[in-house]
Amino acid sequence: MQNELTFRQMVDGISALVAVLTPDGAVESVNRQVLDYFGKTLEELKEWTSTDAVHPDDLPHVIAVWRQSVESGQPYDTEVRQRGADGVYRWFHVQGLPVRDADGQIIRWCVLQTDIDERKRAEEALRQSERHLRLLVDTIPALVSRSKPNGRLDYVDRRVVDYTGQELEQIGLHVIHPDDQNTHVQKWRDAMETGEPWDNTYRIRRADGEYRWFYDRVEPLRDRDGRVVSWYAVKIDINDSREMEEMLRSTRRKLSAAMQIATVAELSASIAHEVNQPLASVVTNAHACQTWLRHDPPNLERAQATLDRIIRDGHSAAEVVRGIRALFKEAVPVKALLDVNQVVAEVLRVLSDELRDNRIIVETELEADLPMIEADHVQIQQTLINLAHNAIEAMGDVTDRAKSLLLGSRRQGEELLIQVRDRGLGIEDPTLIFEPFFTTKKSGMGMGLSICRSIIEAHGGRVWATANEDTGMTFSIALPLASSGAG
């Protein structure tokens, strides 16, 4: 009797719900916690299969599992919602263990019921959160994936499956364009060594075999100790924008070619003048040479000097022609070490007649001992001729002041600055004059300055225009100095 009382006290001291059942599964006794939770008597609990003690949705399953356990003699284990005295159903983990005698016969069933309601609610909240997260990920207009710390893929969203036509375990390096695979692998290796975020632009094969361009951004997820536990990647389809960029580049190339062809009419006069200057000099010197040779005796020294000038002018004409051919062939500039002050002197010599005919006063401010630049002689010369010729035209209608043209050069940091200044009429917005087809000339096409800018930018330089404080404009060219290893 004392042992039974002690056992009863021990059972009532257990915080869980405990019940003892007969071998055939009938409730025999319960601890105090069972009576308190259900708010029912022992007699009422014996009829648990026909009361509301178990949630109606769970009752059929519980009865089936319990009967199978009683028939087989195997332990009973399930989860079920049970109604408390307050009318609220809570989740319980129910375990039924058989108690056997020395012969192995079941003499009792001991049933332990542990309240797991909070755990179940937390699990359901987690599942709900995961469902919301998955829904959120699936609605992102991008391909989302997750990889292990070693870069091995372990999750992809539905868009990845739909796009590639492959499930997670099938997706590998083969879905990336062969030309992009090496770069992609190297970036992964660098990221796993450094643990830093990274991005890449590459082509991914679609289910139908077509490759499209994607921008891939990969971020690491770290634990409290800073170790990478996962890599999350978002891939955005940029194929349409890439094609648009390529179309734009193609259009620009075609427009550039069209602009070069269109500028023939505008440049023809200056080209004819530039070619005519050395040719006219060749003819003049040829006549002079004839004169020296007809002397009696022939003046061979003077004739030789004149022939040297003929050769020089012939080369000059050939260089102009080569530059014109290069312009229309889109040839790469032929760069060599260049003395800018010497080029300025050549430009003034070429334009000497035009400057004299237009009564232009020429001034120069050329810094001595300037460092060399690495540039195409003919193209830089052509650019300065174009700027000077424009300056002459800008002063064509000036009558209230002297017409003056200033050409200057000086070092400015790691650049060489060349300036062409006039006292012409100027324009209101100097930023527009380098745009294609912008012109203030009645017969101009607006291509000359645009081509000048293209030439200077191809040399890694800059060109701009500013209005003078008094009158006219100043055009400035900044070109990088030649590197120490140039030449």
C-alpha positions in Angstrom: 0.0 0.0 0.0 2.8 2.3 0.9 4.6 1.5 -2.4 1.4 2.3 -4.4 1.1 5.6 -2.6 4.7 6.5 -3.2 4.3 5.6 -6.9 1.2 7.7 -7.1 3.0 10.7 -5.6 5.9 10.2 -8.1 3.5 10.1 -11.1 1.6 13.1 -9.9 4.9 15.0 -9.6 5.7 14.5 -13.3 4.8 17.7 -15.2 3.7 15.7 -18.3 0.3 13.9 -18.6 0.6 10.2 -17.6 -2.0 7.5 -18.1 -1.9 3.7 -17.4 -4.0 1.5 -19.6 -5.0 -2.1 -19.6 -3.4 -4.6 -22.0 -6.4 -4.1 -24.4 -6.0 -0.3 -24.3 -8.7 0.8 -21.8 -7.8 3.7 -19.5 -7.2 2.4 -16.0 -5.7 5.4 -14.2 -4.2 8.8 -14.9 -2.1 11.3 -12.9 -3.4 14.5 -11.5 -2.1 16.6 -14.4 -4.4 14.7 -16.8 -7.5 15.4 -14.7 -6.5 19.1 -14.3 -5.8 19.6 -18.0 -8.9 17.9 -19.5 -11.2 19.0 -16.6 -12.8 15.6 -16.8 -13.2 12.7 -14.4 -11.5 9.4 -14.8 -14.7 7.8 -15.9 -15.2 10.4 -18.6 -11.6 10.0 -19.9 -12.2 6.3 -20.3 -14.5 7.2 -23.1 -11.9 9.4 -24.9 -12.7 8.0 -28.3 -16.3 9.3 -28.2 -15.6 12.7 -26.5 -14.0 15.9 -27.6 -10.8 15.2 -25.7 -9.0 14.7 -29.1 -9.4 17.1 -32.0 -11.9 15.7 -34.5 -9.5 16.0 -37.4 -6.9 13.9 -35.5 -9.2 11.3 -33.8 -9.5 8.8 -36.7 -5.7 8.7 -37.1 -5.1 8.4 -33.4 -7.5 5.5 -33.0 -6.0 3.7 -36.0 -2.5 4.1 -34.7 -3.4 3.1 -31.2 -5.3 -0.1 -32.3 -2.4 -1.1 -34.4 0.0 -0.6 -31.6 -2.2 -2.7 -29.1 -2.6 -5.5 -31.7 1.1 -5.6 -32.5 2.5 -4.9 -29.0 4.8 -2.2 -30.5 5.3 1.1 -28.8 2.9 3.9 -29.7 4.2 7.3 -30.9 2.2 10.1 -32.5 1.4 13.8 -32.3 -2.2 14.9 -31.5 -4.2 18.0 -30.5 -6.1 17.6 -27.2 -8.7 19.8 -25.8 -8.0 21.4 -22.4 -10.5 22.4 -19.7 -10.5 25.9 -21.2 -11.7 24.6 -24.5 -8.4 25.3 -26.3 -6.7 22.5 -28.2 -3.0 22.1 -27.7 -0.4 19.8 -29.4 0.9 16.8 -27.5 3.6 14.3 -28.3 2.0 11.0 -27.2 4.2 7.9 -26.5 2.7 4.6 -25.4 5.1 2.0 -24.0 4.1 -1.6 -23.2 4.9 -3.0 -19.7 5.6 -6.7 -19.8 5.8 -9.5 -17.2 8.6 -12.0 -16.9 7.0 -14.1 -19.7 7.0 -11.1 -22.0 3.2 -10.6 -21.8 1.9 -7.1 -21.8 0.3 -6.3 -18.4 -0.1 -2.6 -18.8 0.5 0.3 -21.2 2.1 3.5 -19.9 1.2 6.5 -21.9 3.3 9.7 -21.6 1.8 12.9 -23.1 4.2 15.9 -23.5 2.9 19.4 -24.3 4.7 20.4 -27.6 2.2 23.2 -28.6 4.8 26.0 -28.5 7.2 24.0 -30.5 4.6 23.1 -33.1 3.5 26.7 -33.3 7.1 27.8 -33.8 7.5 25.2 -36.5 4.4 26.3 -38.2 5.5 30.0 -38.0 8.9 28.9 -39.5 7.1 27.0 -42.3 4.9 30.0 -42.9 7.9 32.3 -43.0 9.7 29.9 -45.4 6.6 29.9 -47.6 6.5 33.7 -47.6 10.3 33.8 -48.3 10.0 31.3 -51.2 7.0 33.2 -52.6 9.1 36.4 -52.3 12.1 34.8 -54.0 10.0 33.3 -56.8 8.4 36.8 -57.5 11.8 38.5 -57.9 12.4 39.0 -61.6 15.8 37.3 -61.5 17.4 34.0 -61.2 18.2 33.3 -57.5 20.5 30.6 -56.2 22.4 29.6 -53.1 25.7 27.8 -52.9 27.7 26.1 -50.1 30.9 27.7 -48.8 32.9 25.6 -51.4 30.7 27.1 -54.2 28.7 23.9 -54.8 25.1 24.8 -55.7 22.5 23.7 -53.2 19.4 25.7 -54.0 17.8 27.4 -57.0 14.5 29.2 -57.3 11.8 28.2 -59.7 12.9 30.7 -62.3 16.3 29.0 -62.6 14.6 25.7 -63.3 12.2 27.2 -65.8 14.9 29.1 -67.6 17.5 26.3 -67.8 15.0 23.5 -68.1 17.0 21.6 -65.5 16.5 20.7 -61.9 19.0 21.6 -59.2 21.0 18.4 -59.4 21.4 18.7 -63.2 22.7 22.3 -63.3 26.4 22.6 -63.7 29.1 24.6 -65.5 27.7 23.5 -68.9 24.8 26.0 -68.7 27.4 28.8 -69.0 28.7 29.8 -72.4 32.0 28.0 -73.1 33.8 31.4 -73.8 32.7 32.6 -70.3 33.4 29.5 -68.2 37.1 30.2 -67.4 36.5 33.7 -66.2 33.5 32.5 -64.1 35.5 29.7 -62.4 38.4 32.0 -61.7 36.1 34.6 -60.0 34.6 31.8 -57.9 38.1 30.7 -56.8 39.1 34.3 -55.9 35.9 34.8 -53.9 36.4 31.5 -51.9 39.9 32.6 -51.1 39.0 36.2 -50.0 35.4 35.7 -48.8 34.5 38.9 -50.6 31.4 39.7 -52.7 31.8 39.6 -56.4 30.0 40.1 -59.7 30.3 38.9 -63.2 28.6 39.4 -66.6 28.3 36.2 -68.7 25.9 34.2 -70.9 23.6 31.4 -69.6 22.0 28.9 -71.9 18.2 28.9 -71.9 16.1 25.6 -72.1 15.8 26.1 -75.9 19.6 26.4 -76.4 19.8 30.2 -76.8 22.4 32.0 -74.7 21.4 35.3 -73.0 23.6 37.8 -71.1 23.1 38.0 -67.3 24.6 40.2 -64.6 25.4 38.0 -61.6 25.9 39.5 -58.1 27.1 37.1 -55.4 27.1 37.9 -51.6 28.4 35.8 -48.7 26.3 34.9 -45.6 28.5 34.7 -42.5 28.1 33.2 -39.1 28.9 35.0 -35.8 32.6 34.1 -36.2 32.7 35.6 -39.7 32.9 32.3 -41.5 31.1 32.0 -44.8 28.2 29.6 -44.5 26.5 30.2 -47.8 26.8 32.3 -51.0 23.6 33.9 -52.3 23.5 34.9 -56.0 21.0 37.0 -58.0 21.3 36.9 -61.8 19.6 39.7 -63.8 18.9 39.3 -67.5 20.6 42.2 -69.3 20.6 40.6 -72.7 18.3 43.3 -74.3 20.4 46.1 -72.9 23.6 44.4 -74.2 22.1 44.0 -77.6 21.0 47.7 -77.5 24.5 48.8 -76.5 26.0 46.8 -79.4 23.4 48.2 -81.8 24.3 51.7 -80.4 28.0 51.0 -80.9 27.4 49.8 -84.4 25.3 52.9 -85.2 28.0 55.1 -83.8 30.6 53.4 -86.0 28.3 53.8 -89.1 27.6 57.4 -88.1 31.3 58.1 -87.7 32.0 56.7 -91.2 29.1 58.7 -92.6 30.4 61.9 -90.9 33.9 61.3 -92.3 32.4 60.9 -95.8 30.1 63.9 -95.3 33.0 66.1 -94.2 34.7 65.8 -97.7 32.8 68.8 -99.0 33.7 71.0 -96.1 37.4 69.9 -96.0 37.9 69.9 -99.7 38.9 73.5 -99.8 41.4 73.3 -97.1 42.7 69.9 -98.4 43.2 71.5 -101.9 45.0 74.4 -100.2 47.2 72.2 -98.2 48.2 70.0 -101.2 48.5 73.0 -103.4 51.0 74.8 -101.1 53.8 72.2 -101.4 52.9 71.5 -105.1 53.1 75.2 -105.9 56.4 75.3 -104.0 57.7 72.3 -106.0 56.8 74.1 -109.3 58.5 77.4 -108.2 61.6 75.6 -107.0 61.7 73.5 -110.2 61.7 76.7 -112.3 64.4 78.1 -110.1 66.5 75.0 -110.5 66.2 75.3 -114.3 67.5 78.9 -114.0 70.5 77.9 -111.9 71.3 75.1 -114.3 71.1 77.4 -117.4 73.8 79.7 -115.9 77.1 79.6 -117.6 78.7 77.9 -115.8 75.7 76.2 -114.1 75.3 77.1 -110.4 75.2 73.5 -109.1 75.2 74.5 -105.4 72.1 76.6 -105.7 70.5 74.0 -107.9 71.2 71.3 -105.3 69.7 73.4 -102.5 66.6 74.0 -104.7 66.3 70.2 -105.4 66.4 69.6 -101.6 63.5 71.9 -101.2 61.6 70.2 -104.0 62.1 66.8 -102.3 61.0 68.3 -98.9 57.8 69.7 -100.4 57.1 66.5 -102.3 57.2 64.6 -99.0 55.0 67.2 -97.4 52.4 66.7 -100.1 52.6 62.9 -99.8 52.0 63.2 -96.0 48.9 65.2 -96.5 47.6 62.6 -99.0 48.5 59.8 -96.6 46.6 61.6 -93.8 43.5 62.0 -96.0 43.6 58.3 -97.0 43.9 57.3 -93.3 40.9 59.4 -92.4 38.6 57.5 -94.8 40.2 54.1 -94.1 39.7 54.6 -90.3 43.4 53.8 -89.9 45.0 53.7 -86.5 47.1 56.9 -85.9 50.7 56.5 -86.7 52.3 57.8 -83.5 55.8 59.1 -83.1 57.6 61.6 -80.8 56.5 65.0 -81.8 57.7 68.6 -81.2 54.5 70.6 -80.9 56.3 74.0 -81.4 57.6 72.6 -84.7 54.1 71.6 -85.8 52.8 75.1 -84.9 55.5 76.6 -87.1 54.5 74.3 -90.0 50.8 75.2 -89.6 51.6 78.9 -89.8 53.8 78.3 -92.9 50.9 76.4 -94.6 48.4 79.1 -93.8 50.8 82.0 -94.5 49.0 83.1 -97.7 45.5 82.9 -96.1 46.7 84.8 -93.1 48.3 87.5 -95.2 45.2 87.8 -97.6 42.9 88.2 -94.6 45.2 90.7 -92.8 45.5 88.6 -89.7 48.1 89.6 -87.1 49.8 86.4 -85.9 51.2 86.1 -82.4 52.8 83.1 -80.8 53.5 82.3 -77.1 55.4 79.0 -77.4 57.2 77.8 -74.3 60.7 76.8 -75.0 62.1 73.3 -74.3 58.7 71.7 -74.2 58.7 67.9 -73.6 57.7 65.7 -76.5 54.3 64.1 -77.1 53.6 60.8 -78.8 51.1 61.5 -81.6 50.3 61.3 -85.3 52.1 64.2 -87.0 49.6 64.7 -89.8 46.5 64.4 -87.7 47.7 66.9 -85.1 48.8 69.2 -87.9 45.4 68.8 -89.6 43.6 69.6 -86.3 45.6 72.8 -85.7 45.1 73.8 -89.3 41.3 73.3 -88.9 41.2 75.4 -85.7 43.3 78.2 -87.2 41.3 78.1 -90.4 38.1 78.4 -88.3 39.6 81.3 -86.4 40.4 83.1 -89.7 36.8 82.6 -90.9 35.4 83.8 -87.5 37.2 87.1 -88.0 36.1 87.5 -91.6 33.3 90.0 -90.8 35.2 91.9 -88.1 35.8 95.6 -89.0 35.9 97.5 -85.7 39.1 96.0 -84.3 42.4 94.4 -85.4 42.2 90.8 -86.5 44.7 88.8 -84.4 45.4 85.1 -84.1 47.4 83.7 -81.1 48.9 80.3 -81.0 50.4 79.2 -77.7 51.9 76.1 -76.1 53.0 75.3 -72.5 53.3 72.4 -70.1 50.5 71.9 -67.7 51.2 69.1 -65.2 51.5 65.8 -67.1 49.9 67.3 -70.2 50.9 69.6 -73.0 48.5 72.5 -73.6 48.0 74.0 -77.0 45.8 77.1 -77.5 44.4 78.8 -80.6 42.9 82.2 -79.8 41.0 84.6 -82.1 39.2 87.9 -81.9 36.3 86.9 -83.9 32.5 87.1 -83.3 32.4 84.0 -81.0 29.2 82.0 -80.2 26.9 82.0 -77.2 27.3 78.3 -76.2 30.8 77.0 -76.8 29.8 73.5 -75.5 27.8 72.9 -78.7 30.4 73.5 -81.3 32.0 70.1 -81.1 28.7 68.3 -81.7 28.2 66.7 -85.1 26.3 68.9 -87.7 26.4 72.0 -85.5 27.7 74.9 -87.5 27.5 78.7 -87.6 28.6 78.8 -91.2 26.0 79.3 -94.0 27.6 76.6 -96.1 29.2 74.5 -93.4 28.3 71.0 -92.4 29.3 71.1 -88.8 31.8 68.2 -89.1 35.2 69.7 -88.8 35.3 70.3 -85.1 33.6 67.0 -84.3 36.4 65.3 -86.2 39.0 67.4 -84.4 37.6 66.1 -81.1 37.6 62.5 -82.3 41.3 62.9 -83.3 42.3 64.4 -80.0 40.4 61.8 -78.0 41.9 59.0 -80.0 45.3 60.4 -78.7 44.0 60.3 -75.1 43.6 64.0 -74.9 40.9 66.6 -74.5 39.7 69.6 -76.5 37.4 72.4 -75.5 36.4 76.0 -76.3 35.8 79.0 -74.1 34.6 82.5 -74.8 37.2 85.2 -74.3 36.5 88.0 -71.8 36.7 90.6 -74.5 36.0 89.1 -77.9 36.4 85.9 -79.8 37.1 82.3 -78.7 40.0 80.3 -77.4 40.3 76.6 -78.4 42.4 74.5 -76.0 43.9 71.1 -76.6 45.5 69.0 -73.8 47.6 66.0 -74.8 49.4 63.6 -72.6 53.2 63.8 -72.5 55.1 61.0 -74.0 56.1 58.2 -71.6 59.8 57.9 -70.8 60.0 54.6 -72.8 58.3 56.1 -75.9 60.2 56.3 -79.2 
